[in-house]
Amino acid sequence: MIKHIVMWNMAGDTDEDRRKAAEFLRSRFEALRGQVPGLLHLEVGFDHSRVDYACDVVLYTEFESQAALDAYTTHPAHLRVKGELGQSRIARHQVDYAL
């Protein structure tokens, strides 16, 4: 199993703008459930700590294999989501690890 974790800071002039961008991101990624072969689990969470070094949003996914994760990166549904998000994110961090 491969775990794929991505964290973002959202663009926006106000907290409300960033919250709306985060909600949109969540809705788009959650729509991937059942569309990507080998994607076993997907959840999106929002930061509650409010510390200055925290990211705004985290995507936690589990894939059955490295091949499934590799296929996800070029899957049309995932590429569509990336395109829909546009410039709503200003920073991105990622960790992939196997168990």
N, C-alpha and C positions, 0 to 999 in steps of 0.2 A: 504494500500500500504506500502511496505517495501523498503526503500532505502538502498543500499549496496554500500559502497565506500571503495575502496582499493587503497593504495598508495605504491609505491615501489621506492627504489633506485636501479639503475642498476649496474651490475658488468661490469668492463672493465678498461683497463689500460689508455685509451685515451678518450677524448670527443667523437671521432668518433666511438669507440667501444661501448660506452654507448648509443649513438644515434642509432646505428644499432640494439642493443639489444632491445631498446625501440620500434623501428619500428616493429621488429619481434613480440614483445609482443602485440602491437596494432593489427597487422594483424591476430594473432591467436585468440584474444578475439573478434574482430569484426566478425570473421567467426562463432561465436556462435549465431549470430542473426538468429532467426527462427528455431533454433534447440532445445531450452530448453523451455518446457511448463511453462507458467507463467512469463517468462522474457519479460517485457513490453518495456524496454528502455535500451540501452547500448551505452556508449560513452567512449572513451579513449582520454586523453589529456596529453600534455607534458608541464612541467614547463618552464616558460619564465622569472621568476624572478631572477634566478641565485643566490638567497640568500643561505648562507651555510646551513641553517636548512631546506630547501625545499626538498621535494621528487622529483624524476625525472619524474614519470608517475603517473597518477590517472585513475582509472577505476570507472565510475559512472554507477550504474545499478538501475533499479526499477523493483520490483517483485510484482505480484498481492496479495501475502500473505506471511506469514512466512513459511507456508508449501511449497510454490513454491521456496523460497530461500533455505529451507532445502533440497529440492529435487535437486536443482542446485548443491549443494556442492558434491553430489555423482553421478551426471549425467555423463554418459560415455564421452560425448563431452567435458565437463568441466575438467574431470580428464585427458583426452588426452592432452588438452591445458596445464594443469599444468605440465604434464610429458615432453612435448615438450620444455617448458621454462627452465627446468633443473636448473642449477646454475647461470642463467643470472641475478638473483635478489639477492641483498645482504641485503636488509632490507624490511620489509613489515609492513604496518599499516592498520587497518581496523576499520570502523564504520558502524554499522547497526542501522537504526532508523525507527520508524513507524510514519505515519501522521494520 
